[in-house]
């Protein structure tokens, strides 16, 4: 019995201390950040990405409704999902992470001349894809709900699902 308790403590400590805060780089700006909230999301952005943040905020709750309709399960994320917009990369990209808390980081690259209409649709598509990851990875079976009480956001479906299923669910929602 002692061995099991020590194994659980070791596993818990590994999860807690092995992942340094992942948002430090996203928050490391030489300029001020602003935020805007909806019912399910909090958008954190530098002032020069205000238009993009407001565009996504105006459509975010519609994405939640579409996900619920598509997958048929209620919204699984208890707190507001943080969405950080940055402009520190050379191309549009994004990722969802449940570690250290559920969040999405969107690397927004301003569009070139003449790309504005397609840029907003592409930005929304990337956002929808990452929110689909957040949604599908946070849906818990009853046994997983019990474990997530102790392990929090560290205990999610990304531990158990192969990558092709994780990506496949997000792409199926996009289609």
CORUR-V883539 format. One record per backbone hydrogen bond with DSSP energy under -1.0 kcal/mol. NH is the residue of the N-H (numbers start at 0). CO is the residue of the C=O. If there is no record, write none. Layout:
BEGIN
nh->NH co->CO
nh->NH co->CO
END
This chain:
BEGIN
nh->4 co->0
nh->5 co->1
nh->6 co->2
nh->7 co->3
nh->8 co->4
nh->9 co->5
nh->10 co->6
nh->11 co->7
nh->12 co->8
nh->13 co->9
nh->14 co->10
nh->15 co->11
nh->16 co->12
nh->17 co->13
nh->26 co->22
nh->28 co->26
nh->33 co->44
nh->35 co->42
nh->37 co->40
nh->41 co->80
nh->42 co->35
nh->43 co->82
nh->44 co->33
nh->48 co->45
nh->49 co->46
nh->52 co->48
nh->53 co->49
nh->54 co->50
nh->55 co->51
nh->56 co->52
nh->57 co->53
nh->59 co->55
nh->62 co->58
nh->63 co->59
nh->64 co->60
nh->65 co->61
nh->66 co->62
nh->67 co->63
nh->68 co->64
nh->69 co->65
nh->70 co->66
nh->71 co->67
nh->80 co->39
nh->81 co->101
nh->82 co->41
nh->83 co->103
nh->84 co->43
nh->85 co->105
nh->92 co->106
nh->94 co->104
nh->96 co->102
nh->102 co->96
nh->103 co->81
nh->104 co->94
nh->105 co->83
nh->106 co->92
nh->107 co->85
nh->107 co->105
nh->114 co->111
nh->118 co->114
nh->119 co->115
nh->120 co->116
nh->121 co->117
nh->122 co->118
nh->123 co->119
nh->124 co->120
nh->125 co->121
nh->126 co->122
nh->127 co->123
nh->128 co->124
nh->129 co->125
nh->130 co->126
nh->131 co->127
nh->132 co->128
nh->133 co->129
nh->134 co->130
nh->135 co->131
nh->136 co->132
nh->144 co->140
nh->145 co->141
nh->146 co->142
nh->147 co->143
nh->148 co->144
nh->150 co->146
nh->151 co->147
nh->153 co->150
nh->154 co->151
nh->155 co->153
nh->156 co->136
nh->158 co->155
nh->159 co->156
nh->160 co->156
nh->164 co->161
nh->165 co->161
nh->166 co->162
nh->167 co->163
nh->168 co->164
nh->169 co->165
nh->170 co->166
nh->171 co->167
nh->172 co->168
nh->173 co->169
nh->174 co->170
END
